[in-house]
Amino acid sequence: MSKAYKGQITNKVVELTLQDEQEFKTPTIVWSSTNGEIDQVQGDIPDNWKNTDTSLKQLQIGSSCTSIGSNAFYYCDGLTGSLVIPDSVTTIGDYAFNMSFGGDSWSGPLTIGNSVETIGSYAFRYCFGFDGSLTIPDSVTTIGSFAFYYCQGFNGSLTIPNSVTSIGSYAFGGCPGLTSLTIGNGVTTIGDNAFTEYSGTNNYSGDLIIPDSVTTIGSYAFYITAGNFDKLVVGSGVTSIGSYVFGYNLTPVAYASCPASAFVGSVAFYQCSSLTTLYARDAVANGYTLGSQSFEGATLTVANWDNYPNPIPN
């Protein structure tokens, strides 16, 4: 269905026919900073659409777009302003907005639409200029490796919604501004270095709770040199813990409902100098040895978690 609009004669155009608003969806538009040209695409953004085009300055993703292809804006380091991913988009491809290290890109918030299901690997890696909070909509099921690696402008709390089942390696590594972390109870896998932070800034605080749904935690996943979590809780579903997972965290107390075998060989608490006590659910039955001891990188007291699932006051 279409509508006709009439008005004054401009450039010999007397009548302009447009689609009905209910049918019409806007295209994706990009501006060039060198020659002022405007380019657009109606519908999905294809793979490699503007790959390595450093002349691009601004980008508006239209509501006709349902997917953003891999490498679509790879190394387009001149893009500025905020970025809005509309609700029409369901998939953000690998390397879609990946910038070069130190690239002069973006200068505002990132808004991810409420229909996005997949955030591909390296999708926003090295996007330094984003600032403000990062909201992952509850439509997302997969966060790829390096998805937000080294996005240093994000700040505030980060919530991984219950819809997410896997968090890729380095997904949020090198994001020093994040101050608290909530992991949804749908996550089953946390990749290597997923939340690692080496900058030495005091970022994460509050409680770090690994939900019962998680089975695997990759090496260095929470290796945070200046984190200051109030307590750590490791859920009952965890069967595999990688090397140095909680290294350097300043957590004073930890709780575990998973079997002791999950920790074997992990050196999980490497240089966790503030950690003094690990409370284990059904400690002896789950393979823990009670009392003061060296336990996977720290000297601490292992005690029984008597009032599971409620933390013991400390």
NORKABEL-V675741 format. One record per backbone hydrogen bond with DSSP energy under -0.5 kcal/mol. CO is the residue of the C=O (numbers start at 0). NH is the residue of the N-H. E is the energy in kcal/mol with one decimal. If there is no record, write none. Layout:
{{CO:NH:E} {CO:NH:E}}
//
This chain:
{{0:19:-2.0} {2:17:-2.3} {4:15:-2.4} {9:12:-1.9} {11:13:-0.7} {12:9:-1.4} {13:6:-1.1} {15:4:-2.6} {15:17:-0.5} {17:2:-2.9} {19:22:-1.3} {19:23:-2.2} {25:63:-2.2} {27:40:-2.0} {28:59:-3.0} {29:38:-2.5} {30:56:-3.0} {30:57:-0.7} {31:35:-0.7} {36:31:-2.3} {38:29:-2.6} {40:27:-2.6} {40:42:-0.5} {43:45:-0.6} {44:68:-1.9} {45:48:-1.4} {47:50:-0.8} {49:52:-2.2} {51:53:-1.3} {52:55:-1.1} {54:32:-4.1} {56:79:-3.0} {57:30:-2.3} {59:28:-2.9} {59:61:-0.6} {61:64:-1.5} {65:89:-3.5} {65:90:-1.2} {66:44:-2.1} {66:68:-0.6} {67:92:-2.9} {68:71:-1.5} {69:47:-2.2} {70:73:-1.1} {71:49:-2.8} {72:75:-1.9} {73:51:-3.7} {74:76:-1.7} {75:78:-1.4} {78:105:-4.0} {80:106:-1.6} {80:107:-0.7} {82:84:-0.5} {82:110:-2.9} {83:85:-0.7} {84:112:-0.7} {85:88:-1.6} {89:116:-3.7} {89:117:-1.7} {90:67:-2.7} {90:92:-0.5} {91:119:-2.7} {92:95:-1.6} {93:70:-2.1} {94:97:-0.5} {95:72:-2.6} {97:74:-3.7} {99:102:-2.5} {102:104:-1.6} {104:128:-0.9} {107:130:-1.2} {108:82:-2.1} {108:110:-0.5} {109:111:-0.5} {110:84:-3.5} {110:112:-0.6} {112:115:-1.1} {116:140:-3.2} {116:141:-1.7} {117:91:-2.6} {117:119:-0.6} {118:143:-3.1} {119:122:-1.6} {120:94:-2.5} {121:124:-0.8} {122:96:-2.4} {123:126:-1.7} {124:98:-2.5} {125:127:-1.9} {126:129:-0.8} {131:154:-1.9} {132:134:-0.6} {133:135:-0.6} {134:136:-0.7} {136:139:-1.7} {140:164:-3.0} {140:165:-1.1} {141:118:-2.4} {141:143:-0.5} {142:167:-2.7} {143:146:-1.6} {144:121:-2.5} {145:148:-0.9} {146:123:-2.6} {147:150:-1.6} {148:125:-2.7} {149:151:-1.4} {150:153:-0.8} {152:131:-1.0} {155:178:-2.3} {155:179:-0.7} {157:159:-0.5} {157:181:-2.4} {158:135:-0.5} {158:160:-0.7} {159:183:-1.2} {160:163:-1.5} {164:187:-3.2} {164:188:-1.4} {165:142:-1.9} {165:167:-0.5} {166:190:-2.8} {167:170:-1.7} {168:145:-2.4} {169:172:-1.0} {170:147:-2.6} {171:174:-0.8} {172:149:-2.8} {173:175:-0.6} {174:177:-1.1} {176:155:-1.3} {178:204:-2.1} {179:157:-2.2} {181:159:-3.6} {181:183:-0.5} {183:186:-1.3} {187:214:-2.8} {187:215:-1.7} {188:166:-2.4} {189:217:-3.0} {190:193:-1.6} {191:169:-2.0} {192:195:-0.9} {193:171:-2.8} {195:173:-2.7} {196:224:-2.2} {200:202:-1.2} {203:227:-2.2} {205:229:-4.1} {205:230:-0.6} {206:208:-0.7} {207:209:-0.6} {207:232:-2.5} {208:210:-0.8} {209:234:-1.1} {210:213:-1.6} {214:238:-2.5} {214:239:-1.7} {215:189:-2.3} {216:241:-2.6} {217:220:-1.5} {218:192:-2.5} {219:222:-1.7} {220:194:-2.6} {221:223:-1.5} {222:196:-2.0} {222:224:-0.5} {223:226:-0.9} {226:249:-1.4} {227:205:-0.6} {228:251:-0.5} {230:207:-2.7} {231:254:-2.7} {232:209:-3.5} {232:234:-0.6} {233:256:-2.3} {234:237:-1.0} {239:216:-2.4} {241:244:-0.9} {242:219:-2.5} {243:246:-1.3} {244:221:-2.1} {245:248:-1.6} {246:223:-1.0} {251:275:-2.0} {251:276:-0.9} {252:231:-1.7} {253:278:-2.9} {254:233:-2.9} {255:280:-2.9} {258:261:-1.7} {259:262:-1.7} {259:263:-0.7} {261:240:-1.2} {262:265:-2.5} {265:243:-2.5} {266:269:-1.4} {267:245:-1.9} {268:271:-2.0} {269:247:-2.3} {270:272:-1.7} {271:274:-1.3} {275:300:-2.7} {276:253:-2.2} {277:279:-0.5} {277:302:-2.4} {278:255:-2.7} {279:282:-1.0} {279:304:-2.9} {281:285:-2.3} {282:287:-2.9} {283:286:-1.6} {285:259:-3.0} {287:289:-0.6} {290:301:-2.3} {292:294:-0.6} {292:299:-2.7} {294:297:-0.8} {295:268:-2.9} {296:270:-0.9} {297:294:-3.7} {297:299:-0.7} {299:292:-2.7} {299:301:-0.5} {300:277:-2.7} {300:302:-0.6} {301:290:-2.7} {302:279:-2.8} {303:305:-1.5} {304:307:-1.0} {306:309:-2.1}}
//
